[in-house]
Amino acid sequence: MAVLASLSPREIRAALTENTTLRARDLAEKLCISEAELVAAQVGHGAVRVSAHPDDIMGAAPALGEVMALTRTPSVVHEKVGTYGNYQSGQHASMVLNDAIDLRIFPQHWVHAFATETVGENGPKRSIQVFDAAGDAVHKIHLRDASNHDHWDSVIAHLATGDQTDQIVVAPRVAPTAPIERPEKTDALRSEWDRMTDTHQFMLLTKKLKMNRLGAYRVAGAPYVRKLTTDAVDRLLPELADREVPVMVFVGNHGCIQIHAGPILQTKVMGPWMNVMDPGFNLHLRSDHIAEVYEVRKPTKRGMAISVEAFDADGGIILQIFGLRKDGEDHVPAYVDILRDLPDAEVAS
């Protein structure tokens, strides 16, 4: 059942005034409201309600020029600098395929959206922020100094809706699906796995066998998967940077998957966060949220696609890292060499 925030918009705005150093997500959590409710309370005070449909937002975004695209979950933040373009609409899934910004979009989860503008020390800070039915962030577009700020007003006027109230109704969060294991179907899983010719067939395979991703990994066993230690990603990222091996890094929530394709140049640990701090790509990973990690091998027409995939304690996927294929081949020898040195969980225990 959908509910209104326990705080009035006026109370939320007062809390914003009193907590200027807290990030929006952290303040929303402190106030026991969703981030979307926090932003909605600012409508008329630096925020405008805009159409949440990706056709509208992605149609308008290229006019803003170079921006920062942000997709996150509670465990990881993925940020890419680039321009939007080459948008391909779809009823159930859409895509942006434009140089640095590479997205897979699931429109049904694009429910609330706002354009925000605040005054900063170096000028206005502007963004378009999209949220799901529960008020959790799906995707954000942040303008940068080099963005087309002259186009901002016209873009927002085009996207603005007729409803400019400062309160929204949110639905309860959907609990994550626990790992679904079917050990009795192990032989069928392996047989179907051997017949894959594309990595995208994997989810159809698990659905057919009434499993999910993590459940299938837990029962498949070698040579399909190898369970790694939970610090495997923290070991992998600096090694990729040292050896300059290009990769694809996938981070997503149920409304948007964002992909980095290219090298990782610099990593830095800050408390529980493992960070990639590159000029056009930032990744902020809560390493302490990682509960399980697997090296996964899937056959394709172009060779073996090999990934490292991390999951949280609820069984939700945090991120996937693939070697960046070249010359039409999914197999990336330099990437495989690095994975070979990652510790096996069973051996470490």
C-alpha positions in Angstrom: 0.0 0.0 0.0 1.4 3.4 -1.0 2.0 6.0 1.7 2.8 9.6 2.2 5.9 10.7 4.0 5.6 10.9 7.8 7.1 14.4 7.6 5.5 17.4 5.8 7.4 19.1 2.9 8.0 22.1 5.2 9.6 19.8 7.8 11.7 18.1 5.2 12.9 21.5 3.9 13.8 22.6 7.4 15.8 19.4 7.9 17.7 20.2 4.7 18.6 23.6 6.0 19.9 22.1 9.2 21.9 19.3 7.6 23.7 21.0 4.7 26.7 18.6 4.9 24.8 15.4 4.6 24.3 13.8 1.2 20.7 13.5 0.1 20.6 9.7 0.4 22.0 9.8 4.0 19.7 12.6 5.1 16.7 10.7 3.7 17.7 7.6 5.6 18.2 9.7 8.8 14.7 11.1 8.4 13.2 7.7 7.6 11.9 8.8 4.2 12.9 8.0 0.6 15.3 10.1 -1.3 12.5 10.9 -3.8 10.4 12.4 -1.0 13.3 14.5 0.1 13.7 15.9 -3.4 9.9 16.3 -3.9 9.7 18.5 -0.9 12.0 21.0 -2.8 9.5 21.5 -5.7 9.1 25.2 -5.9 12.3 25.7 -3.9 14.9 24.7 -6.5 13.2 21.5 -7.9 10.8 20.9 -10.7 8.8 17.8 -11.3 9.5 16.4 -14.8 8.4 13.5 -16.9 10.0 10.3 -15.7 9.6 8.4 -19.0 13.1 7.6 -20.5 11.8 8.5 -24.0 11.4 12.0 -22.8 14.5 12.3 -20.6 16.8 10.6 -23.1 15.4 12.7 -25.9 16.2 15.9 -24.1 19.6 14.9 -22.4 21.8 15.2 -25.5 21.1 19.0 -25.6 22.9 19.3 -22.2 26.2 18.2 -23.7 28.9 16.7 -21.5 27.4 15.6 -18.2 28.0 12.9 -15.5 25.7 9.9 -15.6 25.2 8.2 -12.3 23.6 4.8 -11.5 23.8 3.3 -8.0 22.7 0.8 -5.4 23.2 0.9 -1.7 26.5 -0.9 -2.3 28.1 0.8 -5.3 28.0 4.0 -7.2 29.0 4.1 -11.0 29.7 7.5 -12.5 30.6 8.1 -16.2 31.4 11.4 -17.9 30.1 11.8 -21.5 27.2 12.8 -23.7 23.9 11.1 -24.2 22.8 10.0 -27.6 22.0 7.0 -29.8 18.9 6.3 -27.6 17.0 3.2 -28.6 13.5 3.0 -27.2 11.7 -0.1 -26.2 8.5 -1.0 -24.3 10.2 -3.2 -21.8 13.9 -2.3 -22.3 15.7 0.7 -23.8 19.3 1.5 -24.4 21.8 4.4 -24.7 24.8 3.5 -26.7 26.9 6.6 -27.0 30.7 6.4 -26.4 31.2 6.8 -22.7 27.6 6.6 -21.6 26.3 3.1 -22.1 23.0 2.2 -20.4 20.3 -0.5 -20.3 17.0 1.0 -19.2 13.9 -0.7 -17.8 11.1 2.0 -18.2 8.6 0.4 -15.8 10.8 1.5 -12.9 11.2 5.1 -14.0 8.3 6.5 -11.9 9.3 9.9 -10.3 11.6 12.5 -11.8 12.8 15.9 -10.9 15.1 18.6 -12.2 17.1 20.1 -9.3 19.1 23.4 -9.1 21.0 24.6 -6.1 23.4 27.5 -5.7 27.0 26.4 -5.2 30.2 28.3 -4.5 31.2 28.0 -8.2 27.8 28.5 -9.7 24.6 26.5 -10.0 24.5 22.7 -9.4 22.0 21.2 -11.7 20.7 17.6 -12.2 17.9 15.4 -13.4 17.1 12.7 -11.0 14.9 9.6 -11.6 13.4 7.4 -8.9 11.4 4.2 -8.7 8.0 3.6 -7.1 9.6 3.2 -3.7 11.4 6.5 -4.1 14.9 5.0 -4.5 17.3 6.5 -7.1 17.3 4.8 -10.5 19.5 7.2 -12.5 20.8 10.7 -12.3 22.3 13.2 -14.8 24.6 15.8 -13.2 25.6 18.8 -15.2 29.3 19.8 -15.1 31.2 23.0 -15.8 31.5 22.0 -19.5 27.8 21.2 -19.9 25.4 23.3 -22.0 24.0 25.3 -19.1 22.4 27.7 -21.6 20.1 24.9 -22.6 19.0 24.0 -19.1 15.9 26.2 -18.9 14.5 25.1 -22.2 15.2 21.4 -21.5 13.4 21.6 -18.1 10.5 23.6 -19.6 10.1 20.9 -22.2 10.2 18.1 -19.5 8.1 19.8 -16.8 4.8 18.2 -15.9 1.5 19.9 -15.0 1.8 18.5 -11.5 4.2 20.7 -9.4 3.0 19.6 -5.9 5.8 19.1 -3.3 4.7 15.7 -2.0 4.6 12.3 -3.6 3.2 8.9 -2.7 5.7 6.1 -2.6 5.2 2.3 -2.5 6.9 -0.1 -0.1 10.3 -1.4 -1.3 10.1 -4.8 -2.8 12.2 -7.2 -0.8 15.2 -8.7 -2.7 14.8 -12.3 -4.0 16.8 -14.8 -2.0 19.1 -17.2 -3.9 17.0 -20.0 -5.5 18.9 -23.2 -5.6 17.7 -26.4 -7.3 20.5 -29.0 -6.6 18.3 -31.7 -8.1 18.6 -29.8 -11.5 22.4 -29.5 -11.5 22.8 -31.9 -14.4 20.2 -30.0 -16.5 21.8 -26.7 -15.6 25.2 -27.8 -16.7 23.8 -29.3 -19.9 21.9 -26.1 -20.8 25.0 -24.0 -19.8 27.2 -26.0 -22.3 24.7 -25.1 -25.1 24.8 -21.3 -24.5 26.0 -19.2 -27.5 25.5 -15.8 -25.9 25.7 -14.5 -22.3 22.2 -13.0 -22.6 20.8 -16.6 -22.7 21.8 -17.2 -19.1 18.8 -15.5 -17.5 16.4 -17.5 -19.8 18.2 -20.6 -18.8 17.8 -20.0 -15.0 14.1 -19.0 -15.5 13.5 -22.2 -17.3 15.0 -24.2 -14.4 13.2 -22.0 -11.8 16.5 -20.7 -10.3 18.0 -17.3 -10.2 21.6 -16.1 -10.9 23.2 -16.7 -7.5 21.3 -19.9 -7.0 22.6 -21.3 -10.3 26.1 -20.2 -9.4 26.0 -22.0 -6.1 25.0 -25.3 -7.6 26.8 -25.3 -11.0 30.3 -26.0 -9.7 33.5 -26.2 -11.8 34.3 -25.6 -14.6 31.4 -23.2 -14.8 32.0 -21.2 -11.7 34.7 -20.8 -9.1 33.9 -19.2 -5.7 36.4 -16.6 -4.8 37.2 -15.0 -1.5 35.1 -11.9 -0.6 38.2 -9.6 -1.0 38.6 -10.7 -4.6 37.2 -7.5 -6.1 39.5 -5.4 -3.9 42.4 -7.5 -5.2 41.3 -7.4 -8.8 40.7 -3.6 -9.4 44.3 -2.5 -8.4 45.8 -5.3 -10.5 43.8 -4.2 -13.5 45.0 -0.7 -13.0 48.7 -1.8 -12.6 48.6 -4.0 -15.7 46.4 -1.6 -17.8 43.9 -4.3 -18.8 40.7 -2.8 -20.1 37.5 -4.2 -18.7 33.7 -3.8 -18.7 32.2 -2.9 -15.4 28.4 -3.4 -15.0 26.5 -1.8 -12.1 22.7 -1.7 -12.0 19.5 -1.5 -10.1 16.2 -2.8 -11.3 15.6 0.4 -13.4 19.0 1.0 -15.0 22.3 -0.8 -15.8 25.3 1.4 -16.4 28.5 0.1 -18.1 32.1 1.3 -18.2 34.2 -0.1 -21.1 37.9 0.7 -20.9 40.9 0.8 -18.6 41.0 1.5 -14.9 43.8 3.9 -14.1 43.7 4.6 -10.4 42.3 2.9 -7.3 42.1 4.2 -3.7 40.8 2.7 -0.5 38.9 5.1 1.8 37.5 3.3 4.9 35.1 0.6 3.7 35.1 2.1 0.2 37.1 0.8 -2.7 37.3 3.6 -5.3 38.2 4.0 -8.9 39.2 7.7 -9.4 39.7 8.2 -13.1 39.0 11.3 -15.2 35.9 10.0 -16.9 35.0 7.1 -14.7 34.5 6.9 -10.9 33.4 3.8 -9.0 32.7 3.8 -5.3 32.2 0.3 -3.9 31.3 -0.7 -0.3 33.6 -3.7 0.0 32.2 -4.6 3.3 28.8 -5.3 1.6 30.3 -8.1 -0.5 29.2 -11.5 0.8 30.0 -13.8 -2.1 32.2 -13.5 -5.2 32.4 -15.9 -8.2 34.5 -16.2 -11.3 31.9 -17.2 -14.0 32.6 -18.8 -17.4 29.9 -18.7 -20.1 30.4 -20.1 -23.6 29.6 -17.8 -26.6 30.1 -17.9 -30.3 33.1 -15.6 -29.8 34.8 -17.8 -27.2 34.5 -18.0 -23.4 33.1 -14.9 -21.6 34.6 -14.8 -18.1 33.4 -12.5 -15.4 33.9 -11.7 -11.7 30.6 -11.1 -10.0 30.0 -9.9 -6.4 26.8 -10.3 -4.4 25.5 -8.9 -1.1 24.2 -10.7 1.9 20.7 -10.7 0.5 21.8 -12.4 -2.7 21.6 -9.2 -4.8 24.2 -8.6 -7.4 26.5 -5.7 -6.7 28.6 -5.6 -9.9 30.0 -7.6 -12.7 33.5 -7.2 -14.3 34.4 -8.7 -17.7 37.5 -8.5 -19.7 37.0 -6.1 -22.6 36.8 -8.2 -25.7 38.8 -7.2 -28.8 38.7 -8.3 -32.5 35.4 -10.1 -32.0 36.6 -12.4 -29.3 35.0 -12.7 -25.8 38.1 -14.4 -24.4 40.6 -11.9 -23.0 43.9 -13.6 -22.1 45.4 -10.8 -20.1 42.3 -10.6 -18.0 42.3 -14.4 -17.4 45.9 -14.2 -16.3 44.9 -11.8 -13.5 41.9 -14.0 -12.4 44.1 -17.0 -12.2 45.9 -15.4 -9.2 42.7 -14.6 -7.3 42.3 -16.8 -4.2 39.8 -19.6 -4.3 37.3 -19.4 -1.4 37.4 -23.1 -0.6 41.2 -23.1 -0.4 41.3 -20.0 1.7 38.8 -21.5 4.2 
